[in-house]
Amino acid sequence: MWSLLPRQRQLSIIVIATLLMAWAIDAVYTLLDGHTPGVGKVASLVVTLLGSILVAIFNATWREVWRRFPALQRRAFPDLNGTWEGTLVSTWVDPETGQTKPPIPTTITIRQGLLSMAVSLKTGESTSHSTRALLEKFSETSRFRIWYSYNNDPQAQYQHRSSPHEGVAFLELDADSDMNRLTGRYYTARRTTGDIDVVRINESS
């Protein structure tokens, strides 16, 4: 949930981690040369190793912690992993009929980790995959929002009327209302938009 941290804090963490890593690497080279590194370099090596281990452990276990302490879903960030199903309503107008399309059955899969998040969306005609995703928290409410950009790849049989394209979308969760419902909107490079409404049917990912 790296994206929830303020930019200044992210920068501070990156700078500190880079310095510790540099000192740790230097300490390793010093040891390999048969010399004894200074106390500061040894300390940086220990901190780097322990930090890496702790991050790996937390990344592997945080979902279980969240299940045991549900309050973390609202106070820190929600576990959005799983399969979500619902509908997509497009504003696209068929030039031949002048009509919009009926709601499109949609399946969204979210894979969320400590430092990364991926979103894929599948309909009967196409599949899209996120190229970048981040989680945003509204501090004054219990709402969370995923912003992501994506590439959409329609099946070959539909590409005569629906070409591959890029877009951006957001999905929003209201923790006070329903932890298993996401609503949002998407915007495409083809200048069309649409609304998304899905509910979680499976928490595994």
C-alpha positions in Angstrom: 0.0 0.0 0.0 2.9 2.2 -0.9 0.7 4.7 -2.8 -1.1 5.6 0.4 2.0 7.2 1.9 2.5 10.9 1.4 5.0 11.7 -1.3 7.4 13.3 1.1 7.5 10.2 3.2 7.9 8.0 0.1 10.9 10.1 -0.9 12.4 9.9 2.6 12.0 6.1 2.7 13.6 5.8 -0.8 16.6 7.9 0.2 17.2 6.1 3.5 16.8 2.7 1.9 19.2 3.6 -0.9 21.8 4.8 1.6 21.4 1.7 3.8 21.7 -0.6 0.7 24.8 1.2 -0.5 26.5 0.8 2.9 25.3 -2.8 3.1 26.8 -3.6 -0.3 30.1 -1.9 0.7 30.1 -4.0 3.9 29.7 -7.2 1.9 32.6 -6.3 -0.4 34.8 -5.4 2.6 34.0 -8.8 4.2 34.8 -10.6 0.9 38.1 -8.8 0.8 39.0 -10.2 4.2 38.7 -7.0 6.0 36.4 -5.9 8.9 33.9 -3.2 8.0 33.1 -0.4 10.3 30.3 -0.4 12.8 28.1 1.8 10.7 28.4 -0.5 7.6 27.8 -3.6 9.7 24.7 -1.9 11.2 23.4 -1.0 7.7 23.9 -4.5 6.5 22.0 -5.9 9.5 19.2 -3.4 9.1 18.9 -4.0 5.3 18.7 -7.8 5.8 16.2 -7.6 8.7 14.1 -5.0 6.8 14.0 -7.2 3.7 13.0 -10.2 5.7 10.3 -8.3 7.6 8.9 -6.8 4.3 8.8 -10.3 2.8 7.0 -11.7 5.8 4.5 -8.9 6.0 3.7 -9.2 2.3 3.0 -12.9 2.8 1.0 -12.6 5.9 -0.8 -9.3 5.9 -4.1 -10.7 4.6 -4.4 -13.1 7.5 -3.7 -10.2 9.9 -6.4 -8.2 8.3 -8.9 -11.1 8.7 -8.1 -11.3 12.4 -8.4 -7.6 12.9 -11.2 -6.3 10.6 -10.8 -2.7 11.8 -7.6 -2.5 9.7 -9.8 -2.7 6.6 -11.1 0.7 7.4 -8.3 2.4 9.3 -5.4 1.3 7.1 -6.5 -0.1 3.7 -8.9 -2.7 2.5 -8.1 -6.2 1.2 -9.4 -6.0 -2.4 -8.0 -9.3 -3.6 -10.4 -11.5 -5.4 -12.8 -11.9 -8.2 -15.6 -9.3 -8.7 -18.6 -9.6 -11.0 -21.2 -7.2 -12.2 -21.9 -4.9 -15.1 -20.3 -2.3 -17.3 -22.6 0.4 -18.8 -21.0 2.2 -21.8 -21.9 5.6 -23.2 -20.9 4.4 -26.6 -23.6 4.9 -29.2 -23.9 2.5 -32.1 -23.8 4.7 -35.3 -26.0 2.3 -37.1 -28.9 2.3 -34.6 -28.3 5.4 -32.6 -28.7 3.3 -29.4 -26.4 2.6 -26.5 -25.5 -0.9 -25.6 -27.3 -2.8 -22.8 -25.3 -3.4 -19.6 -22.4 -5.7 -20.3 -21.6 -8.6 -17.9 -18.1 -7.9 -16.5 -15.6 -9.8 -14.4 -12.8 -8.0 -12.6 -9.8 -9.6 -10.9 -7.7 -7.7 -8.4 -4.3 -8.9 -7.2 -3.1 -6.7 -4.4 0.2 -6.9 -2.5 2.1 -4.7 -0.1 4.0 -2.8 -2.9 1.9 -3.5 -6.0 -1.6 -3.9 -7.4 -2.9 -5.3 -10.7 -6.4 -5.1 -12.1 -7.8 -7.1 -15.0 -11.2 -6.8 -16.6 -12.9 -9.2 -18.8 -16.2 -9.0 -20.8 -17.6 -11.2 -23.5 -15.7 -9.3 -26.2 -12.4 -8.1 -24.7 -9.9 -8.2 -21.9 -8.0 -5.3 -20.3 -5.0 -5.3 -18.0 -3.7 -2.5 -15.8 -0.4 -1.0 -16.7 -0.3 1.0 -13.5 -2.5 1.0 -10.4 -2.5 2.9 -7.1 -4.8 3.0 -4.1 -6.1 6.3 -2.7 -7.6 6.9 0.7 -10.1 9.6 1.5 -9.0 10.6 5.0 -12.2 12.1 6.2 -14.4 9.2 5.2 -14.1 5.4 4.9 -13.8 5.5 1.1 -11.0 4.0 -0.9 -10.4 4.3 -4.6 -8.2 2.4 -7.1 -6.9 4.5 -10.0 -5.4 2.5 -12.8 -4.5 2.9 -16.5 -5.0 -0.1 -18.8 -4.6 -1.6 -22.2 -7.7 -3.2 -23.8 -7.5 -6.0 -26.3 -10.7 -7.0 -28.0 -11.1 -10.4 -29.5 -10.2 -10.6 -33.2 -13.8 -11.1 -34.3 -14.9 -7.8 -32.8 -12.0 -5.6 -33.8 -13.7 -4.3 -36.9 -15.9 -2.2 -34.6 -13.8 -2.2 -31.4 -10.1 -1.6 -31.9 -7.4 -2.1 -29.2 -7.1 1.0 -27.1 -5.8 2.5 -23.8 -7.8 4.0 -21.0 -8.0 5.0 -17.4 -10.5 4.0 -14.7 -11.3 4.2 -11.0 -13.0 1.8 -8.7 -14.3 3.0 -5.4 -15.2 1.1 -2.1 -17.2 2.6 0.7 -16.2 0.6 3.8 -19.1 1.9 5.8 -21.6 0.7 3.2 -20.4 -2.5 1.7 -16.9 -4.0 1.8 -17.7 -6.3 -1.2 -18.9 -3.8 -3.7 -16.9 -1.5 -6.1 -18.4 1.2 -8.2 -16.5 3.4 -10.7 -16.0 4.8 -14.1 -13.7 4.4 -17.1 -12.5 6.7 -19.8 -11.0 5.5 -23.1 -8.7 7.0 -25.7 -11.7 6.6 -28.1 -13.5 9.4 -26.1 -16.0 7.1 -24.6 -16.8 6.6 -20.9 -18.8 4.1 -18.9 -19.9 3.1 -15.4 -18.8 0.0 -13.5 -20.6 -1.8 -10.7 -19.3 -5.1 -9.4 -19.5 -7.2 -6.2 -16.9 -9.6 -4.9 -17.7 -13.3 -5.4 -14.4 -14.8 -4.4 -11.6 -13.5 -2.1 -8.9 -15.6 -3.5 -6.5 -14.3 -6.1 
